[in-house]
C-alpha cells in the first residue's frame, strides 16, 4: 500500500510549526491527530495540549498560533478553529481529490505491507460427539474474520483447529451407538454424520437420566440425600446457588418451574450427579471401562472410536463448507495428551512443578496471582491443560509463531491465563505471545443453549433457516432482477449467510447477546443485507454506465460536493480501520465501517444524480466514487467472510 497518509503529513507540518513558532523540538510520535467531531467545522483535529508549555500560552492561543502557521505555510490546509486546546483543520478539496486518485490506483487498497509477524489462530475446537451449534458459529465467524483482518494488517496467519476427540464425553456417544443403534449408520439412516453421532450422545444422556432418576427414589438414593442434608454448611451454600440460578434463568428469559429448584432436585442435578456417575451408575461404569480400554489401545474400542469420529469429521466439514470457514491444519487431542504428560513430567524433573503425596502434579503460580494448578491427576491421567502444553509445543515446531490466539468462550479466561503462566515458567519462547480471544454467550429469545438435552440451536438448521428467510424477504419485496433459478438460489444463500455473519460480528466479542434471526435480515438499517443491497445497486450503476471513462485522474476548479468529500474521507480511512480492528482483535470495527460506507453512499445516491449529469466529467467522477466505494465494501465484507451479490 502506497504512503499517502494525510495524518503523517499533518504531523510533520505540526512539528515544523512548533519548531518555527516556539523554538521547540517535537517528534511526530508526540502529535495526536483525530477526526474532527461532527459538531465542529473541520476534517482533522490536532491536540495542542502537549505544546502549551513550549508556547507559554493558553491552549486556545497555542492552537490559534499553530493553525495560522499551518494555513499560511501549507496549501492543503484551508482553514482552522480552536476549541479548548483542540485545533480543528479543514483540508483542501483538491487534496482530497489527490488522495482519491491515489486510492483508485491501489490494486489491493487496504492491504498493509508485511509485518514479519507469524500468528497461529485457533478457532472452532469442537467435540467429536455432536454437531455444531450457534455458539460454535460465533466462534468460527469471529476466528475466521480475525484471521482475515490480521492478514490484511500484514501478519502471516495460520488458521488451525483442535478436535476434542477423546475422553468421557466421546465414550458416551460411542456407548450410546453401541447399545441403542442396532448397527445403524449415517448412510442407512440418511443422516449427516455429526447429527447421527450426536443422536446417540443424546440417547445416552436420556437413558442415564432414567437410570439416575430411578436410583434417586430408592432407599439408597434417599439416604445419600438425607445424609448430605446434615451438612448445614453445604446446604446453606446450595440454597444460595439455587437463588442465583433462579435469578439467572429469569434474566435469560427462561420459564422457572418451582420443582426444578427444590433442594432435593437441585442436589441430585447439580451437586451429586458426577458422584453417582462414578460410584453407582451402571452406564457410568461401562463408560469408564470403555475409556480405560481406549487408553489401553483395545483394538475393538479403537475401531469403534475411529468409525464414530470419521462420521463426525465428514459431517463437520460439510458445515465448515456451508459457513465458508477453513483451517490450515487440524490438531487432535488424542495425538497430544500423552506428549503433554511427558512435558509435565519433564517440568517436574527440572523442579518447575511439584508432586503431592497422592502422586498428583501441580504448578505454583501464586507469584503470578494465579494460585496453584493441577497438571496431572493422582492416577496419572491428564487434564485439559496437559494436552494444551503439548499442542502449544507442536505448533511452535510447525510455525515458529510470535503470537498464539485462542478463540474460546469467556468462561475459559482463567484456563488461558494459567496456560500462559505455565509456559512462561517453563521459559518457552512463544509464551508471552499467547492471547485468549474470549467471547460472550449467544442466547435465543427462549434462553441459553444446551446440547446434552438435545435442544441446541443446530448450526445446519440455522443456516438453512437464514437462507429460507432471505428467500421470503427478497421475493416479498421484489428485489430480484431477471435471474435464473440457479442464480436466485445462490443469491438467497449469499444474503442469508451474510445476514447471519454480519449480525453476529457486529456485536463486540466480549458482549453476550440475544440472536433473533428475524432482526438480522432486513434491506434497511444496520444489517448485512442492507450493505449487500447497496453493493448490488452500485454494480447496476456500473453496468448501466458501461464504460471505462471513469478510470482517470480527476481535478475540479470549483471543488466537489460535501457528500462527495465525505465519501472520499471514508474510503481513505479503510487501511486505518483494518489496523485498528487487527490491533484490538475486533471485527465489529469493520462492520461499523462497512455500514457507514454503505449509508453514506446511499445518502450521496439520493442527493445527487450519478449518471444524469450534463457534464460528462462529473458523471465519470461520480461513477468512479461509486466503483471505489463498491470495491472497498466488497473488500471489507470479504474480511468478515461475507460474499456480495452482483445482481439483486
NULONU-138414 format. One record per residue (C-alpha): residue in three letters; x, z, y. Coordinates in steps of 0.05 Angstrom, whole numbers, padded with zeros to 5 digits, always signed. Layout:
BEGIN
ALAXZY...
This chain:
BEGIN
UNK+00000+00000+00000UNK+00029-00020+00068UNK+00040+00032+00120UNK-00008+00024+00178UNK-00024+00097+00188UNK-00052+00109+00257UNK-00044+00184+00246UNK+00031+00175+00237UNK+00034+00131+00299UNK-00003+00185+00338UNK+00043+00240+00312UNK+00105+00201+00332UNK+00075+00187+00401UNK+00058+00261+00409UNK+00129+00281+00390UNK+00155+00235+00446UNK+00104+00265+00495UNK+00125+00336+00480UNK+00198+00319+00489UNK+00188+00280+00554UNK+00138+00327+00586UNK+00164+00395+00564UNK+00236+00382+00543UNK+00220+00410+00473UNK+00237+00382+00405UNK+00178+00376+00357UNK+00171+00345+00288UNK+00114+00303+00261UNK+00101+00358+00209UNK+00081+00405+00265UNK+00028+00359+00292UNK-00043+00364+00265UNK-00088+00303+00272UNK-00161+00306+00252UNK-00223+00262+00260UNK-00258+00278+00325UNK-00321+00318+00316UNK-00383+00275+00325UNK-00409+00314+00385UNK-00347+00296+00426UNK-00322+00230+00452UNK-00261+00202+00416UNK-00236+00178+00349UNK-00178+00224+00332UNK-00160+00294+00354UNK-00092+00326+00364UNK-00088+00401+00361UNK-00046+00423+00421UNK-00041+00498+00410UNK+00029+00493+00378UNK+00056+00465+00443UNK+00026+00514+00493UNK+00088+00558+00494UNK+00133+00498+00506UNK+00089+00474+00563UNK+00078+00544+00593UNK+00008+00522+00610UNK-00062+00536+00585UNK-00087+00497+00524UNK-00132+00456+00570UNK-00074+00438+00617UNK-00027+00424+00558UNK-00078+00377+00526UNK-00092+00341+00592UNK-00018+00331+00604UNK-00005+00302+00535UNK-00068+00259+00538UNK-00049+00229+00606UNK+00021+00214+00580UNK-00005+00180+00517UNK-00057+00139+00554UNK-00003+00114+00602UNK+00052+00100+00552UNK+00015+00073+00491UNK-00032+00013+00494UNK-00072+00034+00432UNK-00098+00097+00468UNK-00153+00081+00518UNK-00179+00149+00538UNK-00178+00224+00525UNK-00212+00290+00537UNK-00191+00361+00521UNK-00238+00413+00493UNK-00208+00483+00485UNK-00140+00461+00461UNK-00164+00401+00421UNK-00142+00334+00451UNK-00193+00280+00433UNK-00165+00210+00438UNK-00201+00142+00439UNK-00166+00086+00402UNK-00170+00015+00428UNK-00218-00033+00394UNK-00162-00083+00389UNK-00121-00033+00350UNK-00177-00020+00300UNK-00182-00096+00291UNK-00108-00099+00276UNK-00117-00045+00224UNK-00178-00081+00195UNK-00138-00146+00189UNK-00083-00109+00153UNK-00132-00075+00105UNK-00162-00142+00086UNK-00094-00168+00065UNK-00083-00109+00018UNK-00099-00133-00052UNK-00102-00063-00081UNK-00124-00025-00020UNK-00126+00050-00032UNK-00074+00049-00088UNK-00015+00093-00069UNK+00057+00080-00090UNK+00085+00116-00150UNK+00099+00190-00141UNK+00142+00192-00203UNK+00099+00250-00228UNK+00075+00250-00300UNK+00008+00282-00315UNK-00026+00297-00381UNK-00100+00308-00372UNK-00140+00336-00430UNK-00215+00329-00429UNK-00276+00330-00475UNK-00249+00375-00531UNK-00309+00370-00579UNK-00320+00406-00644UNK-00329+00362-00706UNK-00393+00395-00728UNK-00445+00369-00679UNK-00459+00315-00628UNK-00441+00316-00554UNK-00489+00347-00503UNK-00499+00348-00428UNK-00443+00399-00418UNK-00395+00351-00453UNK-00419+00295-00407UNK-00400+00336-00346UNK-00332+00350-00377UNK-00319+00277-00394UNK-00342+00249-00327UNK-00301+00300-00289UNK-00239+00287-00332UNK-00244+00212-00331UNK-00256+00208-00256UNK-00200+00257-00241UNK-00152+00216-00283UNK-00171+00153-00246UNK-00163+00186-00178UNK-00095+00215-00196UNK-00072+00146-00219UNK-00095+00116-00153UNK-00056+00170-00117UNK+00007+00145-00152UNK+00014+00192-00212UNK+00027+00168-00283UNK-00032+00196-00321UNK-00042+00203-00395UNK-00113+00219-00418UNK-00116+00259-00482UNK-00169+00292-00525UNK-00166+00353-00571UNK-00211+00357-00631UNK-00230+00427-00655UNK-00234+00402-00727UNK-00223+00465-00769UNK-00248+00536-00775UNK-00311+00574-00790UNK-00358+00530-00748UNK-00334+00467-00783UNK-00343+00500-00851UNK-00415+00518-00834UNK-00433+00444-00824UNK-00395+00426-00888UNK-00431+00480-00928UNK-00497+00460-00897UNK-00488+00389-00922UNK-00463+00412-00990UNK-00523+00459-01002UNK-00581+00422-00969UNK-00566+00347-00960UNK-00574+00326-01033UNK-00519+00274-01025UNK-00549+00240-00963UNK-00502+00203-00916UNK-00507+00172-00846UNK-00516+00104-00879UNK-00571+00127-00926UNK-00610+00161-00871UNK-00595+00112-00815UNK-00569+00169-00771UNK-00509+00167-00725UNK-00452+00205-00757UNK-00445+00262-00708UNK-00520+00273-00707UNK-00522+00273-00783UNK-00468+00326-00789UNK-00500+00366-00733UNK-00565+00367-00771UNK-00532+00407-00827UNK-00499+00454-00778UNK-00568+00469-00750UNK-00596+00475-00821UNK-00542+00525-00839UNK-00560+00566-00777UNK-00633+00564-00796UNK-00620+00588-00867UNK-00572+00641-00843UNK-00625+00665-00794UNK-00676+00672-00850UNK-00627+00710-00893UNK-00608+00756-00836UNK-00680+00768-00816UNK-00699+00787-00887UNK-00639+00835-00892UNK-00657+00869-00826UNK-00723+00891-00857UNK-00690+00922-00918UNK-00675+00995-00923UNK-00601+00978-00918UNK-00612+00939-00853UNK-00655+00992-00822UNK-00604+01046-00839UNK-00550+01007-00804UNK-00593+01004-00741UNK-00612+01078-00745UNK-00540+01099-00755UNK-00519+01057-00695UNK-00572+01089-00651UNK-00537+01156-00659UNK-00481+01130-00615UNK-00510+01146-00547UNK-00454+01111-00510UNK-00464+01046-00549UNK-00540+01048-00539UNK-00532+01060-00464UNK-00484+01002-00458UNK-00531+00956-00497UNK-00591+00975-00454UNK-00552+00954-00393UNK-00534+00888-00427UNK-00608+00877-00442UNK-00628+00886-00369UNK-00572+00839-00347UNK-00593+00787-00399UNK-00666+00790-00374UNK-00644+00780-00302UNK-00600+00722-00321UNK-00656+00690-00362UNK-00704+00697-00303UNK-00653+00666-00256UNK-00644+00607-00304UNK-00719+00596-00307UNK-00728+00616-00380UNK-00790+00646-00409UNK-00779+00720-00420UNK-00811+00745-00485UNK-00813+00821-00489UNK-00800+00821-00564UNK-00733+00786-00554UNK-00708+00844-00511UNK-00726+00904-00553UNK-00666+00948-00572UNK-00673+00931-00646UNK-00677+00856-00636UNK-00620+00855-00586UNK-00577+00898-00632UNK-00585+00852-00691UNK-00578+00788-00650UNK-00521+00806-00603UNK-00486+00868-00630UNK-00486+00865-00705UNK-00494+00792-00726UNK-00420+00778-00736UNK-00410+00842-00775UNK-00468+00823-00820UNK-00438+00753-00829UNK-00372+00783-00851UNK-00399+00842-00891UNK-00466+00828-00924UNK-00485+00755-00917UNK-00483+00711-00979UNK-00477+00649-00935UNK-00423+00684-00895UNK-00383+00698-00959UNK-00390+00625-00980UNK-00366+00603-00912UNK-00306+00649-00914UNK-00289+00624-00983UNK-00293+00552-00962UNK-00247+00566-00903UNK-00198+00602-00949UNK-00198+00542-00996UNK-00188+00494-00937UNK-00127+00533-00914UNK-00101+00533-00986UNK-00108+00456-00987UNK-00161+00456-01041UNK-00170+00381-01057UNK-00246+00382-01062UNK-00256+00422-00998UNK-00207+00378-00961UNK-00242+00315-00986UNK-00309+00342-00961UNK-00277+00362-00895UNK-00248+00293-00884UNK-00313+00259-00902UNK-00353+00301-00853UNK-00302+00294-00797UNK-00298+00218-00806UNK-00373+00214-00797UNK-00368+00254-00733UNK-00309+00214-00705UNK-00347+00149-00714UNK-00408+00177-00680UNK-00369+00208-00622UNK-00332+00143-00610UNK-00398+00108-00601UNK-00417+00159-00548UNK-00350+00151-00513UNK-00361+00076-00511UNK-00430+00084-00482UNK-00405+00130-00428UNK-00343+00087-00414UNK-00290+00140-00425UNK-00227+00133-00465UNK-00166+00172-00489UNK-00094+00151-00499UNK-00083+00200-00556UNK-00123+00249-00598UNK-00094+00316-00618UNK-00123+00355-00677UNK-00127+00430-00683UNK-00115+00422-00757UNK-00048+00389-00743UNK-00024+00443-00697UNK-00048+00512-00718UNK+00009+00522-00769UNK+00061+00500-00719UNK+00030+00548-00670UNK+00044+00605-00718UNK+00117+00584-00722UNK+00121+00583-00646UNK+00094+00654-00643UNK+00140+00680-00698UNK+00200+00649-00663UNK+00180+00684-00599UNK+00174+00749-00639UNK+00245+00740-00666UNK+00271+00728-00595UNK+00238+00792-00570UNK+00188+00757-00526UNK+00129+00784-00565UNK+00117+00848-00604UNK+00084+00867-00670UNK+00036+00924-00681UNK+00036+00968-00743UNK-00022+00928-00773UNK+00021+00865-00771UNK-00014+00830-00712UNK+00030+00797-00660UNK+00018+00807-00585UNK+00048+00788-00518UNK+00052+00836-00460UNK+00032+00800-00395UNK+00019+00862-00354UNK+00074+00843-00306UNK+00032+00781-00291UNK-00031+00824-00284UNK-00059+00792-00348UNK-00060+00852-00396UNK-00037+00844-00468UNK-00059+00785-00511UNK-00066+00776-00586UNK-00027+00716-00612UNK-00033+00725-00688UNK-00084+00768-00725UNK-00062+00822-00773UNK-00076+00776-00832UNK-00031+00723-00802UNK-00087+00676-00781UNK-00085+00641-00714UNK-00128+00649-00652UNK-00144+00594-00602UNK-00082+00605-00561UNK-00038+00599-00622UNK-00051+00525-00632UNK-00053+00513-00557UNK+00020+00534-00554UNK+00037+00482-00607UNK-00005+00428-00574UNK+00030+00440-00507UNK+00098+00434-00540UNK+00078+00370-00576UNK+00051+00339-00512UNK+00115+00353-00476UNK+00153+00318-00532UNK+00105+00259-00525UNK+00102+00252-00449UNK+00152+00299-00414UNK+00096+00314-00365UNK+00105+00351-00300UNK+00032+00374-00298UNK-00018+00391-00353UNK-00090+00391-00332UNK-00142+00422-00378UNK-00215+00403-00363UNK-00252+00462-00394UNK-00311+00505-00371UNK-00300+00562-00323UNK-00312+00613-00378UNK-00242+00597-00405UNK-00205+00611-00340UNK-00172+00674-00368UNK-00150+00636-00431UNK-00111+00586-00390UNK-00080+00639-00346UNK-00054+00671-00409UNK-00030+00605-00438UNK+00009+00591-00374UNK+00036+00662-00374UNK+00059+00659-00447UNK+00094+00592-00436UNK+00127+00618-00373UNK+00152+00679-00412UNK+00180+00631-00464UNK+00216+00592-00409UNK+00182+00526-00423UNK+00197+00472-00371UNK+00125+00450-00367UNK+00095+00520-00360UNK+00089+00520-00284UNK+00051+00454-00285UNK-00008+00480-00325UNK-00073+00475-00287UNK-00143+00493-00311UNK-00195+00447-00280UNK-00255+00490-00293UNK-00328+00473-00280UNK-00394+00509-00278UNK-00454+00505-00325UNK-00506+00450-00324UNK-00578+00472-00331UNK-00643+00436-00341UNK-00706+00460-00307UNK-00722+00494-00373UNK-00657+00534-00374UNK-00588+00536-00405UNK-00569+00490-00463UNK-00557+00516-00533UNK-00531+00480-00593UNK-00538+00524-00654UNK-00614+00527-00649UNK-00616+00451-00644UNK-00648+00448-00574UNK-00588+00419-00539UNK-00593+00363-00488UNK-00564+00309-00531UNK-00515+00262-00495UNK-00540+00199-00530UNK-00613+00216-00517UNK-00597+00230-00444UNK-00560+00164-00435UNK-00619+00126-00467UNK-00668+00163-00422UNK-00628+00145-00359UNK-00627+00072-00378UNK-00702+00072-00391UNK-00715+00107-00324UNK-00672+00053-00289UNK-00715+00000-00323UNK-00780+00032-00299UNK-00757+00044-00228UNK-00727-00026-00219UNK-00788-00062-00246UNK-00835-00017-00207UNK-00800-00033-00141UNK-00788-00106-00158UNK-00713-00102-00142UNK-00693-00156-00191UNK-00671-00227-00174UNK-00683-00283-00224UNK-00645-00253-00283UNK-00646-00269-00356UNK-00670-00216-00405UNK-00598-00201-00425UNK-00577-00194-00352UNK-00634-00147-00338UNK-00616-00103-00397UNK-00545-00100-00371UNK-00570-00083-00302UNK-00612-00025-00328UNK-00552+00001-00366UNK-00508-00002-00304UNK-00560+00031-00260UNK-00578+00086-00310UNK-00507+00106-00325UNK-00488+00100-00251UNK-00544+00148-00232UNK-00523+00198-00285UNK-00449+00196-00267UNK-00458+00199-00192UNK-00508+00257-00194UNK-00461+00299-00237UNK-00397+00281-00199UNK-00425+00292-00130UNK-00431+00367-00146UNK-00365+00404-00136UNK-00337+00423-00204UNK-00340+00498-00193UNK-00414+00497-00179UNK-00467+00506-00232UNK-00529+00464-00221UNK-00595+00442-00248UNK-00597+00370-00272UNK-00664+00335-00266UNK-00658+00262-00287UNK-00715+00242-00240UNK-00675+00266-00180UNK-00614+00225-00199UNK-00643+00155-00197UNK-00672+00130-00131UNK-00659+00070-00087UNK-00659+00116-00026UNK-00616+00176-00010UNK-00552+00204-00038UNK-00554+00171-00106UNK-00510+00124-00145UNK-00569+00075-00148UNK-00572+00071-00072UNK-00497+00055-00068UNK-00502+00004-00124UNK-00561-00030-00089UNK-00520-00030-00024UNK-00464-00066-00061UNK-00511-00117-00093UNK-00541-00132-00024UNK-00471-00145+00002UNK-00458-00194-00055UNK-00523-00230-00038UNK-00498-00239+00034UNK-00432-00267+00010UNK-00467-00316-00037UNK-00512-00339+00020UNK-00452-00348+00067UNK-00417-00388+00012UNK-00351-00399+00049UNK-00281-00371+00054UNK-00281-00376+00130UNK-00285-00300+00136UNK-00215-00294+00106UNK-00177-00296+00172UNK-00147-00250+00224UNK-00196-00230+00278UNK-00189-00213+00352UNK-00243-00207+00406UNK-00232-00204+00481UNK-00298-00169+00491UNK-00287-00117+00438UNK-00332-00101+00378UNK-00397-00062+00368UNK-00395+00013+00357UNK-00422+00007+00286UNK-00370-00046+00270UNK-00316+00001+00293UNK-00347+00058+00254UNK-00345+00016+00190UNK-00272-00002+00202UNK-00254+00071+00213UNK-00289+00090+00148UNK-00255+00034+00109UNK-00188+00056+00138UNK-00199+00127+00111UNK-00203+00105+00038UNK-00129+00118+00019UNK-00131+00187+00051UNK-00196+00203+00014UNK-00163+00186-00052UNK-00104+00231-00035UNK-00149+00288-00015UNK-00190+00281-00079UNK-00127+00279-00121UNK-00096+00339-00087UNK-00159+00380-00099UNK-00176+00351-00167UNK-00245+00338-00137UNK-00282+00272-00150UNK-00340+00296-00106UNK-00297+00278-00046UNK-00300+00205-00068UNK-00375+00208-00079UNK-00386+00234-00007UNK-00342+00179+00019UNK-00377+00124-00021UNK-00445+00147+00003UNK-00423+00149+00076UNK-00394+00080+00070UNK-00459+00052+00040UNK-00502+00090+00090UNK-00461+00065+00149UNK-00464-00007+00124UNK-00539-00001+00116UNK-00544+00022+00190UNK-00500-00037+00210UNK-00540-00086+00169UNK-00605-00061+00200UNK-00579-00062+00272UNK-00540-00128+00273UNK-00551-00197+00245UNK-00495-00214+00197UNK-00509-00288+00184UNK-00555-00308+00241UNK-00506-00310+00300UNK-00495-00367+00348UNK-00421-00350+00350UNK-00391-00370+00283UNK-00331-00325+00294UNK-00377-00264+00300UNK-00412-00286+00236UNK-00346-00294+00199UNK-00323-00225+00224UNK-00386-00191+00201UNK-00382-00225+00134UNK-00310-00201+00129UNK-00334-00130+00145UNK-00387-00138+00091UNK-00338-00164+00039UNK-00287-00110+00053UNK-00340-00055+00051UNK-00365-00080-00016UNK-00294-00084-00043UNK-00280-00011-00024UNK-00347+00013-00050UNK-00333-00021-00117UNK-00264+00010-00119UNK-00289+00079-00102UNK-00345+00076-00154UNK-00297+00049-00206UNK-00254+00111-00195UNK-00315+00151-00214UNK-00326+00108-00276UNK-00387+00074-00245UNK-00399+00000-00251UNK-00432-00043-00197UNK-00483-00099-00206UNK-00471-00166-00171UNK-00546-00181-00171UNK-00609-00140-00166
